[in-house]
Amino acid sequence: MALRAARGWLGRDGRPRRAAAPRSGRARLDLLRHGPGNVADDARRGGSRDRELARGPGRSGARPSGPRDPRGSVLRRPGGLRLSRRPPAPADRASGSASGGAGHPSRALVIDDPIRWGILGTAGIAESAFLPALRQAGDGVAVSVASRDDARARRWATEHDVARGVAGYEQIVTDPEIEAIYIPLPNGLHAEWTITALEAGKAVLCEKPLCVTPDETRRVLATADAASVPLWEAFVFPFHQQTERVRDALASGQVGEVREIGSRFHFVLDDPRDIRLSADLGGGSLYDVGCYPIRLARLLFDAEPDLDRAIADAVWTRSGVDTELWGALTFPGDRRLVFSCGFLAADDTFTRVFGTEGELRMTNPFHPADDDTFAIVHGDDVREHAAAPVGEHSFTPAIRHIHAVLRGRERPRHLAVDEAMGNARAIGALL
């Protein structure tokens, strides 16, 4: 451990087509992510290479149950996603296919209706970030929100134009009409309810951090793998236009070889009752906002840090919550992330990427607004660029991507099964 709070001592494509379901959750997820042509071992798929995964959401490759209409009908997966089976093209009718066999042509699976979301909890970020982005992204609608208090759930639903409010998170998870679930619960509840939602066949967008320990993260990711349904940790900046442009600039050598990233994420949290100050609920500045610079560095360096070299120091409350933290992670090639985070200083998300020939500056790499910028700097030469399209919410590109995945239009990117463990290990090494 790099930082110990030992009581005062701090040291440390073509169209998607139906296929027979692969035998394992891992094989189904591999097909969902990479397509049938990129799976190395044919035997892992439990069938011919000519079979293609129906890249709809939910249990990828599993055949939906329910009545079939040769003219095209809506099929419902219990507790999962609504898929519409369209008639095949005339050529397919005549020839059949390798996956369907003669007389059983393959048919594309697509979702016709808007993605139906449920929200677990009435956290402020659901109101300020998720719902505005959901409406801006299109193709989705929030149909239900759950709270432990029925009156609160109903009131919140009315105020935010959600169809219904219900008491108890399980009502969202077991609702067969809901296809995807957003989880903005306290950090300490993420693992339990993410696992429950995945086991019910729901696609999940869970707020960061996905879990509060590496062991919890392993259990959640194993569940996602076994259930073969998509899970995202709600780091939305990897989907941003700014992030793509920054990565392109660094890859093309505009600042030379990148040696160090310096990043801050601070804001003032002055309500002592805030759940982010509760040790029992997984509070702390590293979990809440320090996770962002870590995820950014892993993305820009395209590597994982050496956990044995992690160092950190922090300001702790008596209950064991870090209200400010400074940390450093070393990546291959002796490249570094040096960052700080906290609840005590004024708002600041300024980030600098230092190279051998210049630097790249971002006023807000995580949730850029209309007035945020990034700049390429060579001495006195500063070339500034807009960080985001005017009027676009920072969550919108991620929600738009999730909808495209669940409709079968895109292969999933930045899935938790690919990305979350690295952040969990780094946080564990720093605490």
N, C-alpha and C positions, 0 to 999 in steps of 0.2 A: 504494500500500500504506500502510495506516495504522500498521502496526507492523513494524519491520524488525529482524531479528537480525543486522545486518551486522557480525558479530563484535564485539559489545559495545555498539553504538549502538542504543538503543531509542527510536524516535520515533513513531512512528506510532499406480293401475296396473292394474290388470287383470293377468291372468296373462301371463307371458312366452310369446312364441310364436316358432316357428322362422321364420327368414327366410333368403333368399339372403345369402351372406356379402358384406358391403360390400367394395369393391375395395381399400381401403387400411386399414392398421392404425389411422390416425388416425380414419377414419370409424367403425371398429368400436369404438374406445374412446369416441368421442363418444356412440354409441348406448348403450354400457354405462353411461356416467355419466348421460346426460340423457334417455334414452328416445327413441323414434323421432319423436315429435311436436316435439321441440325442436332438431332438426338443421336448420340454415338452408338448406342447398343440397341439394336432392333428388339432384342428379347425383352428389354426393360419396358417396352411399350405394350407387350402382350399382343402384338399383331403385326401385319404387313407394313412396310415402309410406304405403301401406296395409300394407307389410311391417313386422313388428316383430322386433326382435332377440330371439333366445333368450337371455335374460340369465343363462345359466349361466356358469361360470368358464372359464378357459382361453381359447382363441381364439374370442372372442365372435362369434356369428353363423355360424361355420363348422359345416358339417354333420358330425356324428360319423360315422365309418365303422364298418362291422361289420354283422352280421346284424340284421334287423328282425323283430320279432314283433308282429303286430297286436294281441295282448293286452297289450302293454307289455313291453319288454325292456331289459336293461342294455346300453348301448352304450359301448364304450371308445374313447377317443381315444388313439392311441399316445403314451405318455409324458405324458399329460395327465389330464383329469378324467373321472370315471365319471358318465355321465348316464343317467337313466332316462326313457324316453319313455312317457308314459301315454296311453291312448286318449283321443280328444277327447270332448267332451260330445255327446249325441245331436243337438243342434241343429247342431253343426258338421259332423257326419257327413252330415246331410241337405243342407246348403247349401254345404259347402266354404268356402273363404275366399279373400281376395285374394292371400294369400301362397302358399297351397297349390294354388289352382285347383280346379275342379270335380273331385271324385273324389279329391282329395289334400288333405284337411283338415289344418290346423295342429294340432300337438300340443305341449303344455307340456313343457318340459325341466326336470327337477329331479334333484337328487342324493339318492339314497335312503340310502346308507350314510354313516357318519361320515366326515368329511374326514380323509384319510390324510396325515399330516405326516411329513416327513423333517427331520432336524436336522443342519446342517453344523457339526461341532465340538462339543466338550464344555465350553464356557465356563461359568463359574459362573452367569451370568445365565440360561442355559437351565435349570439346576437350580432356581434360586431364584425365577425369575419366569415363564418361558414354560411349563414343565410344570405348575406349580400352577394357572395361569390356564387352560391348555388343559383340564384336568380339570374345573375349576369352570365353564367356559363351556359344556361339553357339545358334542355334535355333532362331536367331533373326537378323534383318537387319534394319538399318536406311534408310528409303526411301525418307524422306523429312525433310528439315529444314526451319524454317520461321524466317524472320527478318522484321522489319518495313521498311528496305531499300532493294529493290529488288537486286541491284547490290551486296550488301554485302552478301545477302543470297546465290546468285548464286556463288559468289567467295568462300564463306565458304564451300558450298557443294562440289565444285570442289576440294578444298584443302584437304578435309577430306573424300573423296570417298563416299559421300552421293548422292543418285540418282538425287535429284533435290533440288533447293533452290527457295523459293517462298516469295513474299511480303505479309505480313499480317498473323497474327496468325490464323485467322479464316479459312484460306485455309487448314491448317493442321487439324483443328477440324472437318471441314465438309467433308474431304476427305474420301470417303467410303472404300478406300483400306487400310487405316491406322487403326490398331487395338489397339495400345497402344501409349501413349503420355508421353514424358519426359518434365518436366517443370523446367528449370533452370533460370527463369525470376527473376527480382528483387523482394524482399520479398513482397513489397506493391502490386504487381500484381498477387500474387499466388492465392488468393481467387477467383478473377474474372475469371481467365482462367482455374482454376481447376474445378470450377462449370460449366463453359461452356463445357469443355471436358467431364465431367461426364454426363451432360445432353445429349450429343451427343452419349453416349453409349461406350465411350472409357475407357479402363483401364488406370490409371494414376499413374506415379511415379513423385511426386512433391518434389523439393528440400526443405530442412529444412530452416527455420521453415515453416510449412505448411501455417500458417497465422501469422499476427502480433498482433491479439487480440483474446481473448477467444470467443467473439461474432462472429467474422469472422469464427473462427474454427467451432463453432456450425453450422453455415450455410453450410459450406463445407461438414461437416460430415452428416448433414441431407440430403444434395443432394446425397451423395454417398449411403446413406441408401435407399433413395427413388428410385434411379436409379438402385440399386443392381448391381453395377459394382465395381471391386476392386480398391482401392486407397491405395497407400503407400506413407508415408513421407520418404524422402531419408536418413534416418539413416540406414546405411548399416551394421554397426558393430554387431547388433543382429544376423545376419546371419553368422558371422565369426566362423571359427574353434576355434580361440582363445577365443571368448566369451563363447562358449559351454564348453570348457575345464576349464575356470575360474569359471563358474557357478557350474560345477561338483565339482571342488576343494573346493569351499566354502560350497556347500551342504553337502559334506562328512566330514566337520569339520576340514579341514587341517590347518586352522588358528584359530580355535575355533569359538566363537560367533563373528560375524562381528559387530563392534561398529561404525566405521567411515570410510568414503571414502574421500580422499583428491585428488583433480584433478585440473590440469592446462591445458588450451588450449590458447596458445599465438602465435602470429607471427607479424612481422612488416609490416604494411600497409602504404606505404609512398607516394602513389599517391593521392593527394587531390581531384582528380576528380572521384575516385572510388565510385561506387554506394553504397558501404557499409558504406560510410560516409554521405549519403544523408538521412536526416530525412524523407523527403517526400516519399522516396522509401522503407522505413522500415529498414534503416541501423542501425548499432550498434553492438558492440562485443557480447552482450548477445544473440541477435537474431542469429548472424552469427556462433559463436563458443561456447558461454556459454551454449547453448542448449544441447550440447553433454554431458557434465558431468551430467546434470540434467537427461537426458534420461538414461545414464548409471546407475546412482544411483537408479532410479525407477526400472530398470531391475534387478539389483543385490539385492536390498532390497525386490523386489517383493511387493512393497507397494507405496502408495502415501504420499507426505509430508503434514505436518500440515501447511497450508498456513498462518494461523494467527501468526506463529512463524518465518516466513521468514524474513531474514535481508539481507541488501546489502548496498554497498557504491560504488561510481563510479567516474570516471573522465569524464566530459562532454565537448563537443564542444559548441560553442555559438549557434549553430543551434539545439542543443538538442540531439546529438548522443553520446552514451557512447563509449569511446575509450578504456577504461579499467573498469573492474568491479570485485568486490569481493563479494561473497555471501555465505550464509549458509542456508540449509534447514534441518528441523528436521523431522524424520520419526518415525513411531510407535516404542515404546520401547526406546525412546530417542536416537535413532541412528541418525547419522548426515552425511550430505554431506557438505564439506567445499571446495569451488572451487574459481578459478579466471580465467578470460579470458581477452583478449585484443588485440589491434592492435599496441602496442608500444614496447613490449619486444620481444627478439629473440624467434625463434621457440621452443615450449615446449608443450608436451602432456603427461608429466609424471604423473602417477596416482598410488596411494597407497591405498590398502584396509587393514585397521587395525582390527585385531581380538584379542580376549582375549589370544590366544596362539601363535600368530605370525602375519605375514603380507604377502600380495600378492602385488607385484610390476609389473606394466606394463609400458613399455617405450612408447607405443602408443596403447591405447585401441580402437581408433576410425578408423584409417586408417593404419594398420600395414604394413610395408614393409619387405623385406627379412631380414634385419638386426635387426628388432625389436624382443623383447623377453618379456616374463612374467616370474616371479620367485616367488617361495614359500620360505619365509624366516623365520627361527627360530634361532634367535641369530646369531651366526657365520655360521650357516648352510644355504647356499643359493643354491637352486635347480632351475636352469634356463631352460626354454623351448622356442623353436621357436614359434613365434607368428602366423605365417602364412605359408602355403605351398610356397616353393620357386617359384617366378615368377607369383604368382597369384595376380591380381589387387584387391584392397580392395572392389570395387564395384561388382566384379564378382559373389560371392555367392548370393547376393541379386538379380541380374539380372537372374541368373540361376534359382532361386526359382520362380521368376515371370513368366518366361517362362514355368516352370513345372506346375504352377497353371493354366496358360492360355491354356495349352495343356490338362488339366484334370488329370495330373499325381500326383499332390500334393494338399492338402488343404492349403489355404493361412494362413500364419503366419505374425504376426506383422503388421496387417492392421491398417491403420490410424483410422478407426472407433473404434478400440479397444485401441489405444495407444496415439493418438495425443492430446486429450483433457487434459490429465494429464500434459503434457509438457506446453501446452498453459496456463493453470491455474497457474503453478509454475512460469513461466516467468512473467505473469501478476502480481503475488504477489510480485515479486522481483523489478519490475520497479516502 
